[in-house]
Amino acid sequence: EVESSGPVEAGPGACTFDSRHLYTKKVCGESSVRAVSYNILADTYAQTEFSRTVLYPYCAPYALELDYRQNLLKKELAGYSADLICLQEVDKSVFVDSLAPALDAFGLDGLFKIKEKQHEGLATFYRRDKFSLLSRHDIAFSEALLSDPLHKELCDKLAKYPLVQEKVLQRSSVLQVSVLQSTTDPSRKICVANTHLYWHPKGGNIRLIQIAVALSHIKHVACDLYPSIPIIFCGDFNSTPSSGTYSFINSGGIAEDHEDWASNGEEERCNMPLSHPFKLLSACGEPAYTNYVGGFHGCLDYIFIDKNALEVEQVIPLPSHEEVTTHQALPSVSHPSDHIALICDLKWK
């Protein structure tokens, strides 16, 4: 008989996503698109001493290990039968060795965009019998701001605030933009954007600049390069529904006197009015939280859709509060990340 070399650990038992899988057993019809957005917690951050002792002291150490979380994650994602999956905090090795091969077996092709300094980045997967890839338009915010004439006006405004400018340019945040075409109806194209904005609680002003760059870039792709194609913009925006960033995305503009321009105090205030041309809607609404850790819970993740072209068919319910807190908080033996996946079925209007 075979003996295990290491200690035998408990399996996850019932997982937070088991009940969600009941809604996603089948791939949705050809006129619909099931989209998922999920910050999967990079191994780079999960395995530090700080994470084990301060951030996630409630999580069994074995459940923070990469192999354990990856297996849980593959099981979770496979069960969603998604057409589009936008992931954040994806370790390069996890993408190459684990997720891409696993999701390939379920009919999904994957694209990866790394954050140069962090060894982790963004991944977008799409169902290849529904979509083909037309083009990719990925950027790093700091680089685009400095070198792309598209952002010259914003760059000039920012130059008046050297402290903020320096902070924005130090960040390695990226935006992944993929243009997909329907395989059954070639006239139907879609622009899928994916991002992970700066995380710091007092970084509201930095996030506003990042999202302004993101929306200008998406506008270039979805208005200039492919006139009037619908957009789906997924990500971890590190912004609650009461933030300036959320309000800007939702309403199309932000005033120069919004309090978030001074989110890190007066010396880093940078007032500027911003606007974008899209009519965007948070497809999954404003859940009580999408991130649940010991010291914080709140809604930080969204799937924004172009409400002129797309509508929400169904939102897959999030796990119950009881499920999320069974092991105190996330991650846990039954949930591989400190975030919760957002899932919705969309259809063309």
Summary of the structure (lengths in Angstrom):
residues: 349
radius of gyration: 19.9
end to end distance: 59.3
largest distance: 71.2
contacts: 1181
relative contact order: 0.17
helix: 32%
strand: 28%
